[in-house]
Amino acid sequence: MDTGINTKYQSTAAIVEQVLKQVLGVVVPGISVASLCSYADSLVTAYTHSVHRKETDIERGASYPTTVSVNNIIQNCSPSPSEDTLLQEGDVVKIEVGAHIDGYVASAAHTVVATNRPGAMVEDRRADAISAAYYGSEVASRMVRPGQSPRNLVKALGLVAAGFGCTVAEDTFTCQLDRFVVSGPNTFANRFNPDVPAPDFTFETGEMYTVDCTMSTGPGIARASTIDPAVYQRDVNHQYALKLRTSRALFSEVCKRYSVFPFLMRDIVDANQSLRAGVSECVKSQLLVPFAVTMDKRAGSVVAQFKLTVLCHYSGPIRITRALPMPSNVRSTTVIPDGSEIGQILALDCGQVKLPDLPRLKTPIQQPVPTTQQQQQQQQQPSLSSAMDTS
């Protein structure tokens, strides 16, 4: 890999890791989900503009807006203020962060339990979901090696899930990366589906992938929640002559501000409410694609997620994003035997790119603070998943 490209991947991965650490550090009961998303997005913007400063003409920022998905919500949750909620004691919180510098992408996700009692062990089904997702990501990262088949990776994820009494969640993928590309031609689903042809290729040296390992204690079947989509993306391969003036104005603003990466629609329409009327036609004409907020269809299910970025190197897999440790207060009763098929995969080597130190931000980003118990009672806001379960 070219030295300049490698440096940008390293910087982006270091930013993703730093943002994840800072956001995870403020995940406590009473914190607002929307404030976590906003905090992380602000950090991504600040850090991506603090590196490679001599290259003033390159694009940089989020490769995907930060999402915070709670309990049985699977993915894509970045709630608006009107749909915001507060984390409750014991909530399972999945945080996904993506960034890019000059189109070179790194992405990662981590799961924790929101608690004011860090010494209290989590040993119920939440622990099974978190452990399954964590070890699934560790297994997957070791299987992105030259000559290995994605079929075997999908099979291994299924074995890990079954071992913990879980399932691989629908609509989660291993995505091939390239410059300004987050879902290349060799992207494939991580959940086995007998009705869909299995991927028929092998990993090759030099390929880069993100592996989204998301496990559920339920059936893992995704359905749309009642939370409105917040994340959208342009379909740059589609053209259509918009009829409404507001639609043309909205799409013009989108094209002006964003290239190929997903973005938050509210960042545009909140500044100009008249543009909101143009969203529907842009979506119906397929110029803009909304990312539905999905959840496991079984009420009370727990979904956990770990995500990583990995390079298929001739010597074996090399992680671009560094593995954060599993939460110390999570302990499943299930143990993976060393001699099992999964245990043998976990024993394989997986390299790690050395990440650079990031410069200190000149203007620190204000941390969100939890709402007091009295304020919570006054607001009487249910958790996101509880609100979804009533649908």
C-alpha positions in Angstrom: 0.0 0.0 0.0 1.2 3.5 -0.9 2.8 5.2 2.1 0.5 8.3 1.8 -2.6 6.1 1.7 -1.4 4.0 4.6 -0.8 7.1 6.7 -4.4 8.3 6.0 -5.9 5.0 6.9 -3.8 5.0 10.2 -4.9 8.6 11.0 -8.6 7.7 10.3 -8.4 4.6 12.5 -6.8 6.5 15.3 -9.6 9.1 15.1 -12.3 6.4 15.2 -10.7 4.7 18.2 -10.3 8.0 20.1 -13.9 9.1 19.4 -15.2 5.7 20.5 -13.2 5.9 23.7 -14.4 9.4 24.5 -18.1 8.6 23.8 -18.0 5.3 25.7 -16.6 7.3 28.7 -19.9 9.2 29.0 -22.4 6.3 28.5 -24.3 6.3 31.8 -27.9 6.2 32.8 -29.6 9.6 32.2 -27.5 10.5 29.2 -29.4 11.6 26.1 -29.0 9.3 23.0 -29.1 12.3 20.7 -26.5 14.1 22.7 -24.1 11.1 22.4 -24.6 11.1 18.6 -24.0 14.8 18.4 -20.9 14.6 20.7 -19.3 11.9 18.6 -20.1 13.6 15.2 -18.5 16.8 16.6 -15.4 14.9 17.7 -15.1 13.2 14.3 -15.3 16.6 12.5 -12.7 18.2 14.9 -10.2 15.4 14.8 -10.4 14.9 11.0 -9.6 18.6 10.6 -6.7 18.4 13.0 -4.6 16.0 10.9 -3.0 16.3 7.4 -3.6 20.0 7.6 -1.2 20.8 4.8 -3.6 19.0 2.4 -6.2 21.8 2.4 -8.1 20.6 -0.6 -9.0 17.1 0.5 -12.4 15.9 1.8 -12.6 14.7 5.3 -15.1 14.0 8.1 -17.7 11.3 8.9 -17.9 8.3 6.5 -21.2 7.5 8.3 -22.9 9.6 11.0 -22.5 8.2 14.5 -25.4 5.9 15.6 -26.3 4.9 19.1 -28.7 1.9 19.0 -30.1 0.7 22.3 -31.3 -2.8 23.4 -33.2 -4.5 20.6 -32.6 -1.8 18.0 -30.2 -3.2 15.5 -28.8 -0.2 13.6 -29.0 3.3 12.1 -30.3 5.1 15.1 -29.5 8.8 15.4 -32.6 10.2 16.9 -33.9 13.8 16.3 -34.6 15.9 19.4 -38.3 15.1 19.1 -37.5 11.3 19.2 -34.7 11.5 21.7 -34.6 9.4 24.9 -32.5 8.9 27.9 -30.4 5.8 28.7 -31.7 3.7 31.5 -29.9 1.5 34.0 -28.9 -1.7 32.4 -29.5 -0.6 28.7 -27.3 -2.4 26.2 -25.8 0.5 24.1 -24.2 0.0 20.7 -22.1 2.9 19.4 -20.8 2.9 15.8 -18.4 5.5 14.5 -17.1 6.0 10.9 -14.6 8.5 9.6 -12.6 9.2 6.4 -9.7 11.3 5.3 -9.5 11.9 1.5 -12.0 9.0 1.0 -10.0 6.4 3.0 -12.4 4.9 5.5 -12.2 3.4 8.9 -15.2 2.2 10.9 -15.7 0.6 14.3 -18.4 -0.2 16.8 -18.5 -1.2 20.4 -21.2 -2.3 22.9 -21.4 -1.5 26.6 -24.0 -1.7 29.4 -25.2 1.7 30.8 -24.9 1.5 34.5 -24.1 3.5 37.6 -22.9 0.2 39.3 -19.7 -0.7 37.3 -18.8 -3.4 39.8 -22.1 -5.3 39.3 -21.5 -8.2 36.9 -23.8 -8.7 33.9 -24.3 -12.4 33.5 -27.8 -12.8 31.9 -28.8 -12.9 28.3 -27.2 -9.5 27.7 -23.9 -11.1 28.5 -24.6 -13.8 25.9 -25.3 -11.3 23.1 -22.3 -9.1 23.9 -20.0 -12.1 24.2 -21.3 -13.6 20.9 -20.8 -10.3 19.1 -17.3 -9.7 20.6 -16.0 -13.2 19.9 -17.7 -13.2 16.5 -15.7 -10.0 15.5 -12.5 -11.6 16.8 -13.2 -14.8 14.7 -14.1 -12.8 11.6 -11.0 -10.6 11.8 -8.8 -13.7 11.7 -10.6 -15.1 8.6 -10.0 -12.2 6.3 -6.9 -13.7 4.8 -5.8 -14.5 1.2 -7.6 -17.6 -0.2 -10.2 -17.8 2.6 -13.8 -18.0 1.5 -16.5 -15.6 2.8 -18.7 -18.7 3.1 -16.5 -20.0 5.8 -16.6 -16.6 7.6 -20.4 -16.6 7.5 -20.4 -20.2 8.8 -18.1 -19.4 11.6 -20.2 -16.4 12.7 -23.2 -18.7 12.8 -21.4 -21.2 15.0 -20.3 -18.5 17.4 -23.9 -17.2 17.6 -25.4 -20.6 18.2 -22.8 -21.3 20.9 -24.1 -18.4 22.9 -27.8 -19.1 22.1 -27.9 -16.1 19.8 -28.5 -15.4 16.1 -26.7 -13.2 13.6 -28.8 -10.1 12.9 -30.3 -9.5 9.5 -29.0 -6.7 7.3 -25.5 -6.7 8.7 -22.6 -7.1 6.3 -18.9 -7.5 5.7 -18.3 -4.6 3.3 -15.4 -4.2 0.9 -13.8 -0.8 1.1 -12.1 1.4 -1.5 -11.4 5.1 -1.8 -14.8 6.8 -1.4 -16.4 3.4 -1.4 -18.0 1.9 1.7 -19.8 -1.1 0.0 -17.7 -2.5 -2.8 -18.5 -5.4 -5.2 -17.3 -8.1 -2.7 -19.7 -7.0 0.1 -21.7 -9.9 1.5 -24.3 -10.5 4.3 -23.0 -12.0 7.6 -26.2 -13.9 8.2 -26.7 -17.2 6.3 -29.8 -17.2 4.1 -30.6 -20.4 2.2 -32.6 -18.4 -0.4 -29.6 -16.2 -1.3 -26.6 -17.5 -3.2 -23.5 -17.7 -1.1 -20.7 -15.4 -2.0 -18.5 -17.1 -4.6 -15.0 -15.6 -4.3 -12.0 -15.6 -2.0 -10.3 -12.8 -0.1 -7.3 -11.4 -2.0 -4.2 -9.5 -0.8 -4.7 -5.8 -0.6 -8.4 -5.8 0.0 -9.9 -3.8 2.8 -13.1 -4.7 4.7 -15.3 -3.6 7.5 -16.9 -6.5 9.4 -20.1 -5.7 11.2 -20.7 -8.4 13.8 -24.1 -7.9 15.3 -25.8 -10.7 17.4 -29.3 -10.9 18.9 -30.8 -13.1 21.7 -34.0 -13.1 19.5 -34.5 -14.4 16.0 -32.4 -11.6 14.5 -35.1 -10.8 12.0 -35.0 -7.1 11.3 -38.1 -4.9 11.1 -38.4 -1.1 10.7 -39.0 0.7 14.0 -41.2 3.7 14.4 -38.2 6.0 14.6 -37.9 8.1 11.5 -34.8 7.5 9.4 -32.2 10.2 10.0 -29.3 8.9 7.8 -29.6 9.3 4.1 -27.2 8.8 1.1 -27.1 10.0 -2.5 -27.5 7.3 -5.2 -24.8 8.8 -7.5 -25.7 6.3 -10.2 -29.3 7.4 -10.5 -30.7 10.4 -12.3 -34.2 12.0 -12.3 -35.7 15.3 -13.2 -37.3 16.5 -10.0 -40.6 18.3 -10.4 -41.0 20.2 -7.2 -39.0 23.4 -6.6 -38.4 22.4 -2.9 -37.1 19.0 -4.0 -34.7 20.6 -6.5 -33.5 23.0 -3.8 -33.0 20.2 -1.3 -31.1 18.0 -3.7 -28.9 20.9 -4.8 -28.0 21.5 -1.2 -27.2 17.8 -0.6 -25.0 17.7 -3.7 -23.2 20.9 -2.5 -22.5 19.7 1.0 -22.0 15.9 0.6 -20.3 13.7 -2.0 -20.9 9.9 -1.6 -21.0 9.3 2.1 -24.2 9.0 4.2 -25.3 12.1 6.0 -27.9 13.4 8.5 -30.9 14.9 6.8 -31.6 17.1 9.8 -28.3 18.9 9.3 -29.8 20.3 6.2 -33.6 20.7 6.9 -33.2 22.1 10.4 -31.4 25.1 8.9 -34.1 25.6 6.3 -37.4 24.0 7.2 -38.9 24.7 3.8 -36.6 22.0 2.3 -38.2 19.3 4.4 -41.1 19.1 1.9 -38.6 18.0 -0.8 -37.5 14.8 1.0 -40.4 12.7 -0.1 -39.9 13.2 -3.9 -36.1 12.8 -3.6 -36.7 9.4 -1.9 -39.4 8.3 -4.3 -37.3 9.1 -7.2 -34.4 7.2 -5.6 -32.0 10.1 -5.7 -31.8 9.8 -1.9 -31.8 6.5 0.0 -32.9 6.5 3.6 -31.4 4.1 6.1 -34.2 2.6 8.1 -33.8 2.3 11.9 -34.3 -1.5 12.4 -34.9 -3.6 15.4 -35.3 -7.3 16.2 -38.9 -8.2 15.8 -39.1 -10.0 19.1 -39.9 -7.7 22.0 -37.4 -8.0 24.8 -34.5 -9.2 22.6 -31.0 -7.9 23.2 -28.8 -6.9 20.3 -25.0 -6.3 20.6 -22.5 -5.1 18.0 -18.8 -5.0 17.5 -17.4 -3.7 14.2 -13.8 -3.5 12.9 -11.8 -2.5 9.8 -9.3 -5.1 8.6 -6.7 -5.4 5.7 -6.2 -8.7 3.9 -2.4 -8.8 3.9 -0.3 -11.4 2.2 1.0 -12.4 5.6 -2.5 -12.6 7.1 -5.2 -10.2 8.4 -4.1 -6.9 9.8 -6.6 -4.9 11.8 -6.7 -1.2 11.0 -9.0 -0.3 13.9 -7.7 -1.5 17.2 -9.8 -3.9 19.3 -11.2 -2.4 22.4 -11.5 -4.9 25.3 -14.8 -6.5 26.1 -16.6 -4.7 28.9 -15.1 -5.9 32.2 -18.5 -6.2 33.9 -19.9 -8.6 31.3 -19.5 -12.4 31.8 -21.3 -15.1 30.0 -21.6 -18.6 31.4 -20.7 -20.0 27.9 -17.0 -20.7 27.3 -15.5 -21.4 23.9 -13.3 -24.6 24.2 -9.7 -24.2 22.9 -9.9 -27.3 20.8 -13.2 -26.4 19.1 -13.4 -25.1 15.6 -14.0 -21.6 16.8 -11.3 -21.9 19.5 -8.8 -22.9 16.8 -9.7 -19.8 14.7 -9.3 -17.6 17.7 -5.8 -19.0 18.2 -4.7 -17.7 14.8 -2.6 -14.6 14.6 -4.1 -11.2 13.6 -1.9 -8.3 13.1 -2.5 -4.7 14.2 -1.4 -1.5 12.4 0.4 0.9 14.7 -1.8 4.0 15.1 -0.4 7.5 15.4 -1.0 9.9 18.3 -3.5 12.5 17.5 -2.9 16.2 18.2 -4.8 17.8 21.1 -7.9 19.6 20.0 -7.4 23.4 20.2 -11.1 23.8 21.1 -12.3 21.0 23.3 -15.7 19.5 22.5 -18.2 19.9 25.3 -19.2 16.5 26.8 -22.9 15.7 27.3 -24.0 15.4 30.9 -26.7 13.0 32.3 -30.1 14.3 33.2 -30.8 14.2 37.0 -33.2 11.6 38.4 -35.7 14.4 39.1 -35.5 15.7 35.6 -36.0 12.1 34.2 -39.2 11.7 36.3 -40.5 15.0 35.0 -39.8 14.1 31.4 -41.1 10.5 31.9 -39.3 9.3 28.8 -39.3 5.5 28.1 -36.3 3.8 26.7 -36.0 3.6 22.9 -36.6 -0.1 22.8 -39.5 0.0 25.1 -41.2 2.6 22.9 -40.6 0.4 19.9 -42.0 -2.7 21.6 -45.4 -1.1 21.8 -45.6 -0.9 18.1 
